[in-house]
Amino acid sequence: MRRKLNKLRALGRAVGVLAAVSIVVSGVTFAALQSQQNKLTGNTIETATANLQLSTDGSNYAASQTGFDFSNIVPGGSAVPQSGYNVYLKNGGGTPLALKLAISSTPSNPADVDLNKVNVVLTPVGSGSPQTFSLQSLILANAAGGSTITAPSELFVGNTTHFTLQVSMATDAITGSSASLGNIDFAFSGLALSS
């Protein structure tokens, strides 16, 4: 009888352990309950805007302006005009821009001027060194978005930068007594920079 009683006690302990495990498991089940979903609805995702604007007077900005007449160039002489033509670039977008310059047209060249020997001089007003680009390099750079303007290295949102633009020609750029190039579109662009 003693044996039976020990077996019953052992069985009772086992049932007690099972009951305790059942309660714990039930408690875990209740702990896994979730609240309803809370939502942020109607979200949108938009890119920043790259919006470079151009002016020749520092007041009227647009995507396009009438160009200049670079006349009386003496091959081998100084860049003209002496003080340069004014060009202002303004960042009207939402991200800093790296500035680029290209020629987006095919120039008319009836006198067969060597475009590698005709230079565009872009000078930042205030600080920075002038950059010189050949017409040919600017034409080729157009396919890749332009040649990098190094000063300023970036144009911040809402800021304006001021340049002067001049043209010079090497002595051996032409043969003959005169030459004329036309249909030259200087294309300034801004490449968005990651912050």
trRosetta pair geometry for C-beta under 8 A, 3 or more apart (Angstrom, degrees):
i j d omega theta_ij theta_ji phi_ij phi_ji
1 4 5.5 -50 -152 34 40 112
1 5 6.3 41 149 -20 68 105
2 5 5.6 -55 -149 36 33 112
2 6 6.4 33 153 -18 66 104
3 6 5.7 -55 -150 35 33 110
3 7 6.4 32 152 -19 66 104
4 7 5.6 -53 -150 35 34 112
4 8 6.3 33 152 -20 66 105
5 8 5.6 -51 -146 35 32 111
5 9 6.4 34 153 -19 64 104
6 9 5.6 -52 -147 36 32 111
6 10 6.3 33 153 -18 65 104
7 10 5.7 -54 -148 37 32 111
7 11 6.2 32 152 -19 66 106
8 11 5.5 -52 -144 39 32 112
8 12 6.2 38 151 -23 64 105
9 12 5.5 -52 -148 35 31 115
9 13 6.5 33 152 -20 64 101
10 13 5.7 -51 -150 34 33 111
10 14 6.4 34 150 -20 64 104
11 14 5.6 -52 -149 35 34 114
11 15 6.4 34 152 -19 65 104
12 15 5.7 -52 -147 36 31 110
12 16 6.3 35 151 -21 63 105
13 16 5.5 -54 -150 36 33 115
13 17 6.4 34 152 -20 66 102
14 17 5.7 -51 -149 34 32 110
14 18 6.4 32 152 -17 64 105
15 18 5.6 -52 -147 39 33 112
15 19 6.3 36 152 -22 64 105
16 19 5.6 -53 -147 34 30 113
16 20 6.4 31 153 -19 64 104
17 20 5.7 -55 -150 36 32 111
17 21 6.3 31 152 -18 66 105
18 21 5.7 -53 -145 38 32 111
18 22 6.2 37 153 -23 64 106
19 22 5.5 -53 -149 34 30 115
19 23 6.5 31 152 -20 64 103
20 23 5.7 -53 -151 33 33 111
20 24 6.5 31 152 -17 65 105
21 24 5.7 -55 -148 38 33 111
21 25 6.2 32 155 -17 67 107
22 25 5.8 -54 -144 39 29 110
22 26 6.2 31 154 -20 63 107
23 26 5.6 -54 -148 37 30 113
23 27 6.3 34 151 -22 63 105
24 27 5.5 -54 -151 34 32 115
24 28 6.6 34 150 -20 64 101
25 28 5.6 -50 -151 32 35 113
25 29 6.5 39 150 -22 64 102
26 29 5.5 -50 -152 32 35 115
26 30 6.6 31 152 -16 65 103
27 30 5.8 -55 -150 37 33 108
27 31 6.3 34 151 -22 66 106
28 31 5.5 -55 -147 35 33 113
28 32 6.7 35 154 -24 64 103
29 32 6.0 -56 -156 28 32 111
30 33 6.1 -19 -174 -17 47 112
35 38 7.5 7 112 -28 119 100
40 43 6.0 48 125 -53 103 113
48 93 6.7 85 153 156 90 107
48 94 4.1 -142 -160 92 88 104
48 95 3.8 86 132 -40 149 116
48 192 6.3 145 81 -144 117 137
49 93 4.2 -147 107 -149 78 93
49 94 4.6 79 37 11 79 101
49 95 7.2 167 62 5 39 91
50 93 4.8 -6 -131 -112 18 174
50 95 6.2 -45 -82 55 74 109
50 97 6.2 113 -146 -96 96 111
50 190 5.5 -167 -175 95 105 103
50 191 7.5 -19 -142 -145 150 16
50 192 4.6 -107 -76 -59 121 101
51 91 7.2 104 77 -171 69 50
51 92 4.2 -72 111 81 115 86
51 93 3.5 149 22 -63 82 88
51 94 7.8 58 11 -5 105 64
51 190 7.9 -15 65 55 17 137
52 89 6.0 -18 -169 -167 101 102
52 90 7.4 143 -160 73 51 46
52 91 6.4 -28 -102 -103 64 57
52 92 7.4 155 -105 25 13 82
52 93 7.3 -31 -44 -11 50 116
52 97 6.0 162 -73 176 107 173
52 99 7.6 128 -124 -113 144 82
52 155 7.6 83 -113 74 99 146
52 188 6.4 -132 140 122 137 97
52 189 6.3 152 41 -154 151 33
52 190 3.7 151 -55 -7 127 120
53 61 3.9 50 148 171 127 118
53 62 6.5 86 -159 12 94 6
53 63 6.9 -69 -122 -73 65 47
53 89 7.2 145 75 -160 48 51
53 90 4.5 -23 63 63 101 99
53 91 7.9 -170 20 -77 82 11
53 92 5.0 45 -14 -7 121 125
54 61 6.5 139 63 -151 28 72
54 62 6.5 -47 63 70 79 54
54 63 6.9 62 23 -159 103 16
54 64 7.1 38 59 -94 129 14
54 65 5.4 -128 117 -6 111 114
54 87 7.1 -34 -157 -165 93 89
54 88 7.2 135 -162 78 44 61
54 89 6.2 -17 -101 -104 62 66
54 90 7.8 -154 -61 22 21 81
54 188 5.9 134 -89 51 119 130
55 58 5.7 146 116 -67 133 17
55 59 6.6 163 -166 45 143 34
55 60 5.6 146 -131 75 105 51
55 61 4.6 -61 -56 -88 109 65
55 62 7.5 104 -83 16 68 65
55 65 6.7 127 -128 -68 25 148
55 87 7.7 139 78 -163 49 44
55 88 4.2 -20 66 63 98 111
55 89 8.0 -170 25 -72 75 25
55 90 6.9 38 -2 -10 112 113
56 60 8.0 -18 42 67 70 95
56 65 5.1 166 -20 160 107 151
56 66 7.6 -64 -3 64 152 69
56 68 8.0 162 -133 -60 137 99
56 85 7.1 -30 -150 165 105 102
56 86 5.9 115 -171 87 58 86
56 87 6.4 -27 -106 -101 63 52
56 88 7.3 -166 -80 17 14 87
57 60 5.9 37 52 26 114 91
57 86 7.1 90 -93 92 28 132
57 88 7.7 -66 65 10 26 128
58 86 7.0 -49 -36 154 95 138
58 88 4.9 124 -94 -44 61 158
58 160 7.6 92 -143 162 79 149
58 162 7.0 1 -94 -103 109 115
60 65 8.0 125 104 -106 100 113
61 88 7.5 -89 -93 98 95 110
61 90 5.3 -43 -119 32 150 135
61 92 7.3 146 131 -45 147 134
62 65 6.2 134 60 -64 104 78
67 184 7.3 171 175 84 167 81
67 185 7.3 -132 -54 -115 140 50
67 186 6.8 129 -115 18 118 99
68 85 4.6 -90 -87 -77 158 169
68 165 7.0 160 20 89 148 122
70 73 6.3 33 143 -50 95 116
70 80 5.8 129 -166 92 84 98
70 81 7.4 -136 -128 -30 68 70
70 166 7.6 120 -127 -164 120 44
70 167 4.1 38 -171 31 159 133
71 80 7.4 -97 69 127 37 143
72 80 6.1 -179 82 -141 83 167
73 77 7.1 175 -177 59 56 111
73 80 5.4 -140 -90 25 71 129
73 167 6.3 -57 -92 105 136 101
73 168 7.0 166 -150 -133 112 34
73 169 5.2 83 152 5 129 119
74 77 3.3 50 78 -2 106 142
74 78 7.7 38 51 33 105 60
74 169 7.8 -169 95 56 27 104
75 169 4.7 -65 -109 107 68 109
75 170 6.5 4 -166 104 90 31
75 171 4.9 109 141 -123 100 35
75 172 7.5 146 170 -14 131 19
75 173 5.6 -154 -129 36 116 101
75 174 6.0 -132 -71 29 146 101
76 169 7.5 -40 -17 96 40 72
76 170 6.5 38 -75 -174 61 38
76 171 3.5 35 -63 -74 114 90
77 80 7.9 31 104 -38 111 103
77 168 7.3 -147 84 -144 58 93
77 169 7.9 21 41 54 75 80
78 82 6.9 31 123 -106 134 76
78 168 6.9 -94 158 -108 27 114
79 82 8.0 128 90 -109 67 35
79 84 7.7 15 122 -82 116 86
79 119 7.4 -77 -100 91 110 104
79 121 4.8 -26 -131 16 163 141
79 166 3.7 74 151 141 119 130
79 167 6.3 158 -155 74 85 20
79 168 4.0 -71 -90 -53 74 104
80 166 6.1 153 71 -158 21 93
80 167 6.3 -31 60 61 74 74
80 168 7.3 128 7 -84 67 61
81 84 6.3 -170 70 -68 79 15
81 85 6.6 93 29 -46 110 75
81 166 6.7 -124 45 -115 42 89
83 164 6.8 -112 148 -145 57 146
84 121 7.5 -104 -103 93 117 101
84 123 6.2 -120 -72 38 168 118
84 163 7.9 -99 153 145 139 65
84 164 2.7 77 111 166 145 116
84 165 5.7 134 -169 47 98 31
84 166 4.7 -78 -102 -51 86 94
85 164 6.5 136 60 -160 33 69
85 165 4.8 -34 61 59 92 93
85 166 7.5 155 12 -72 75 51
86 162 6.8 -30 -156 -164 94 97
86 163 7.6 136 -158 80 46 50
86 164 6.2 -38 -91 -103 46 68
86 165 7.9 -95 3 13 2 88
87 122 7.9 -50 50 -137 138 95
87 162 7.5 146 81 -159 49 50
87 163 4.6 -21 67 67 99 98
87 164 7.2 148 18 -111 83 18
87 165 5.3 58 -15 -26 124 117
87 188 7.5 158 170 -50 131 148
88 160 5.7 1 -177 -176 105 112
88 161 7.2 165 -154 83 58 41
88 162 5.3 -19 -103 -103 80 71
88 163 7.6 179 -81 24 33 69
89 99 6.5 84 118 -118 167 132
89 155 6.4 -84 114 -105 113 164
89 160 6.9 161 84 -155 44 61
89 161 5.2 -9 58 57 94 89
89 163 7.4 30 -5 0 102 110
89 188 5.9 -129 -99 156 124 149
89 190 7.7 148 175 -62 126 112
90 159 7.4 -165 -144 104 60 36
90 160 4.5 -21 -97 -100 83 87
91 96 7.3 -13 -152 -131 163 39
91 97 5.4 -175 -110 12 117 119
91 155 4.6 166 -44 127 123 106
91 156 6.4 -169 52 97 153 28
91 157 5.5 -114 121 -116 122 30
91 158 6.4 -33 83 8 92 21
91 159 5.6 24 31 52 111 70
91 160 7.7 -151 14 -76 68 42
91 190 6.6 137 -107 -130 90 165
92 158 7.7 71 -108 -94 39 42
93 97 7.1 91 45 -50 126 118
93 157 6.7 -100 85 -119 59 86
93 190 7.5 -173 15 95 136 143
93 192 7.7 -93 117 -95 150 99
94 157 6.1 21 -144 -118 26 131
95 157 6.6 66 -9 -70 5 107
95 192 4.6 34 100 -145 140 100
95 193 6.6 -180 156 49 101 61
95 195 7.3 -127 -144 -40 90 102
96 154 4.7 26 168 170 118 124
96 155 6.7 161 -161 76 69 42
96 156 5.1 -30 -106 -109 95 51
96 157 6.4 -81 -68 -31 56 75
96 192 7.5 106 76 -156 50 54
96 193 4.6 -39 90 49 99 117
96 195 7.0 116 16 -83 112 86
97 154 6.5 151 74 -159 36 73
97 155 4.8 -19 62 56 94 96
97 190 3.1 -11 -169 -172 142 116
97 191 6.3 125 -160 53 74 37
97 192 6.3 -43 -101 -91 69 40
97 193 6.6 -177 -104 -6 15 94
98 148 6.7 -34 163 -135 112 97
98 149 8.0 164 168 52 66 78
98 153 7.0 -30 -123 167 85 58
98 154 5.7 -46 -83 -100 60 76
98 155 8.0 165 -90 13 14 79
98 190 6.9 139 61 -160 39 61
98 191 4.5 -25 58 60 97 99
98 193 5.6 106 -30 -62 92 107
99 148 7.5 101 84 -161 58 54
99 149 4.0 -35 99 49 107 124
99 152 7.2 87 6 67 126 73
99 154 7.8 165 -11 -122 81 29
99 155 5.9 69 -49 -16 107 118
99 161 7.6 -87 -51 53 155 147
99 188 6.7 -22 -163 -167 98 95
99 189 7.5 147 -155 81 51 43
99 190 5.9 -29 -97 -100 57 72
99 191 8.0 -153 -64 18 12 79
100 141 7.7 -158 -179 151 107 122
100 145 5.7 14 129 137 171 83
100 146 3.0 119 152 88 112 129
100 147 6.3 147 -159 65 79 31
100 148 5.9 -43 -103 -96 78 40
100 149 6.3 -157 -91 -4 21 88
100 188 7.2 148 80 -159 52 47
100 189 4.8 -20 62 64 103 90
100 190 7.3 179 17 -83 83 24
100 191 6.3 60 -18 -19 121 105
101 120 7.7 -145 145 107 140 141
101 122 6.5 -161 -43 -49 167 160
101 133 6.6 -164 96 -2 124 164
101 138 6.4 -47 127 -128 89 112
101 141 7.7 43 93 99 57 143
101 146 5.3 144 59 -170 19 119
101 147 5.5 -32 64 59 78 88
101 149 5.7 84 -15 -58 103 104
101 186 6.6 -22 -161 -171 97 94
101 187 7.1 141 -159 78 46 55
101 188 5.8 -18 -100 -101 71 65
101 189 7.9 177 -78 22 28 72
102 138 5.3 157 -151 -175 40 77
102 139 7.6 110 -176 -97 81 17
102 141 4.8 -143 -109 97 94 95
102 142 3.9 130 172 -89 133 69
102 145 7.2 -162 -37 139 140 24
102 146 3.7 -113 -35 -102 101 79
102 147 6.6 141 -78 4 67 73
102 186 7.8 146 80 -160 38 49
102 187 4.7 -24 69 64 86 107
102 189 7.2 2 13 5 107 113
103 107 7.1 -23 167 -40 142 102
103 135 6.4 25 -24 -163 157 72
103 138 4.2 80 -9 121 95 108
103 139 4.8 -34 67 -78 115 62
103 142 6.1 -82 69 -55 48 123
103 184 6.0 -51 -142 -160 121 80
103 185 6.3 121 -162 70 65 59
103 186 6.3 -40 -99 -98 68 46
103 187 6.7 145 -119 10 15 93
104 142 5.3 151 -98 -136 54 133
104 185 4.8 -57 57 95 88 117
104 187 4.0 73 -27 -39 116 139
105 183 5.3 -131 141 153 138 87
105 184 6.4 -170 65 -130 117 23
105 185 4.0 97 -10 15 116 106
106 139 7.5 72 -110 -143 54 123
106 183 7.0 1 84 117 52 126
107 115 7.2 148 49 -104 137 130
107 135 6.9 -16 -8 175 152 133
107 139 7.6 -92 -1 -84 100 128
107 181 5.0 1 173 -175 131 103
107 182 6.5 145 -164 72 78 35
107 183 5.4 161 -132 77 44 84
107 184 4.9 12 -98 -78 108 83
108 181 6.7 157 77 -162 62 50
108 182 4.3 -7 48 60 113 92
108 183 4.8 90 -10 17 91 117
109 112 6.2 87 141 -93 101 27
109 113 5.5 -118 -154 33 105 87
109 115 7.1 -68 -102 -58 152 108
109 181 5.6 1 -97 -116 75 86
110 180 7.1 9 42 65 103 87
111 174 6.1 9 134 -140 126 110
111 176 6.2 -121 -157 50 116 142
111 178 7.4 -126 -93 108 160 53
111 179 3.7 -138 75 -125 155 93
111 180 6.7 106 -3 29 122 56
112 175 7.9 -12 81 34 103 97
113 117 7.7 -129 168 66 83 96
113 118 6.2 43 145 -42 125 129
113 169 7.7 -62 -164 -139 125 126
113 173 5.6 19 -166 154 89 94
113 174 5.2 -31 -112 -85 83 89
113 179 4.9 122 -70 161 112 150
113 181 5.9 -75 37 -63 146 110
114 117 4.4 42 95 19 109 112
114 118 7.4 161 91 -17 58 85
114 170 7.7 -43 78 55 118 116
114 172 7.4 8 27 120 143 75
114 173 5.0 -133 52 -147 93 60
114 174 7.5 -145 13 -63 81 42
115 118 5.6 -51 -142 31 46 109
115 134 6.7 108 142 159 67 99
115 135 4.2 -96 -168 84 93 112
115 136 4.1 123 111 -58 102 89
115 139 6.9 10 149 0 148 137
115 181 8.0 113 -99 -114 92 145
116 134 5.1 9 -151 179 43 152
116 135 7.7 -104 -65 54 21 77
116 136 4.5 -24 -75 16 63 144
116 137 7.7 83 -122 -30 68 82
117 134 7.1 9 -42 -136 15 116
117 169 6.5 59 130 -164 85 66
117 170 3.8 -80 -171 31 107 120
117 172 6.6 -96 -153 82 166 70
117 173 3.7 -160 104 -95 119 92
118 134 6.6 98 67 -159 53 72
118 135 4.5 8 82 -7 106 122
118 136 8.0 114 47 -17 86 80
118 167 6.8 -2 178 -172 91 104
118 168 7.7 174 -158 89 50 43
118 169 5.1 -13 -111 -106 72 83
118 170 7.7 -107 -66 11 38 79
118 173 5.7 105 -59 -154 75 147
118 181 7.0 50 -143 -16 173 158
119 132 5.0 -5 -172 -170 126 103
119 133 6.8 143 -155 73 71 35
119 134 5.7 -51 -96 -97 67 53
119 135 7.5 -121 -84 -25 20 72
119 167 6.8 157 85 -156 52 54
119 168 4.8 -10 61 61 104 88
119 169 7.3 -171 20 -79 75 34
119 170 7.7 85 -15 -35 104 82
120 132 7.1 154 76 -154 46 53
120 133 4.9 -19 59 64 98 91
120 134 7.7 133 13 -135 79 7
120 135 6.7 106 -25 -75 102 64
120 138 6.5 23 21 -34 138 149
120 165 6.9 -22 -171 -162 96 90
120 166 7.5 148 -162 81 48 46
120 167 5.8 -25 -103 -101 58 75
120 186 7.5 149 -144 -106 155 121
121 130 5.4 3 -174 180 97 126
121 131 7.4 161 -153 81 50 42
121 132 5.2 -18 -100 -99 73 79
121 165 7.3 146 79 -159 58 40
121 166 4.3 -16 59 65 108 97
121 167 7.2 -168 14 -79 82 23
121 168 6.4 45 -23 -3 117 105
122 130 6.7 154 79 -159 41 71
122 131 5.0 -14 61 60 95 93
122 132 7.9 179 21 -82 69 31
122 133 7.1 20 -1 4 109 108
122 149 6.6 -76 115 -123 148 107
122 163 5.4 -13 -171 -173 86 137
122 164 7.7 163 -153 79 42 46
122 165 6.0 -6 -104 -104 68 72
123 128 7.8 157 -172 96 54 94
123 130 4.1 -30 -94 -99 86 92
123 131 7.8 -178 -78 21 42 60
123 163 6.2 140 71 -162 45 76
123 164 4.8 -12 59 54 104 92
123 165 7.9 -163 23 -70 75 30
123 166 7.3 25 -4 6 112 107
124 127 6.5 -29 111 80 120 42
124 128 3.6 28 52 64 136 131
124 129 7.8 36 30 45 102 22
124 130 7.8 -161 14 -88 64 45
124 151 4.5 -102 -11 115 149 106
124 152 6.9 119 -122 -33 148 63
124 161 6.7 -46 -136 178 101 111
124 162 7.3 99 -162 81 60 57
124 163 5.7 -48 -98 -100 44 78
125 162 4.2 -41 43 104 123 105
125 163 6.4 -165 -12 -101 86 20
125 164 6.2 93 -63 -23 99 90
126 162 7.0 92 -10 58 110 105
127 151 7.2 -126 113 -178 70 129
128 150 7.5 167 -160 100 116 81
128 151 2.8 153 -145 152 136 151
128 152 7.0 -109 -69 -65 147 50
129 150 7.9 -9 59 85 91 120
129 151 6.5 127 37 -3 57 149
131 149 6.6 -160 27 -135 158 65
131 150 6.2 138 -75 25 133 100
131 151 7.5 172 -32 27 111 93
133 137 5.4 -129 -170 78 84 118
133 138 5.1 81 144 -55 129 103
133 141 8.0 -58 -159 5 132 147
133 147 5.7 160 -115 60 135 160
134 137 4.5 93 57 4 87 101
134 138 7.1 -157 90 -4 47 84
135 138 5.8 -62 -153 39 33 109
135 139 6.4 35 151 -23 68 105
135 181 7.6 -63 -128 180 167 166
135 184 7.3 -68 -138 -129 118 128
136 139 5.6 -52 -148 33 33 112
136 140 6.4 27 156 -13 66 107
137 140 5.8 -56 -146 42 32 108
137 141 6.0 35 154 -25 66 110
137 147 6.4 45 138 -65 104 141
138 141 5.5 -50 -138 36 31 115
138 142 7.1 55 155 -43 58 88
138 146 7.7 3 -148 -141 73 71
138 147 6.2 -79 -102 0 66 122
138 186 7.7 -34 173 -122 147 73
139 142 6.1 -37 -168 -2 32 116
140 143 6.9 -46 180 17 46 106
141 144 5.8 -71 -161 51 54 99
141 145 7.6 -63 162 71 79 41
141 146 5.2 51 138 -150 112 25
141 147 4.4 -47 -141 -44 168 80
142 145 7.8 99 -168 -28 30 6
142 146 6.6 27 -102 -77 42 59
142 187 6.7 77 -119 45 100 138
145 189 6.3 -112 -176 82 81 147
145 191 6.6 60 160 -74 141 119
146 187 6.6 -135 -85 96 119 97
146 188 7.8 81 -130 -135 161 30
146 189 5.5 170 -5 37 145 111
149 152 7.8 33 120 54 103 44
150 153 6.2 -8 -168 -88 51 74
152 155 5.9 120 75 -73 124 66
152 161 5.6 -135 8 -101 113 147
154 193 5.6 -33 -124 -9 131 157
155 159 5.7 -153 -175 81 75 108
155 161 5.7 -104 -109 -11 113 122
155 190 6.5 -80 50 -122 122 124
156 159 4.5 66 64 0 81 131
165 186 7.4 -31 -144 -96 152 176
169 173 4.5 -104 -177 33 96 154
169 174 7.2 10 167 -11 137 103
170 173 4.7 125 59 -42 78 97
173 179 7.8 -130 115 49 96 155
174 178 7.7 -33 150 166 157 13
174 179 4.3 -142 -119 -17 143 141
176 179 6.7 111 72 -58 114 89
181 184 6.2 47 133 -43 107 123
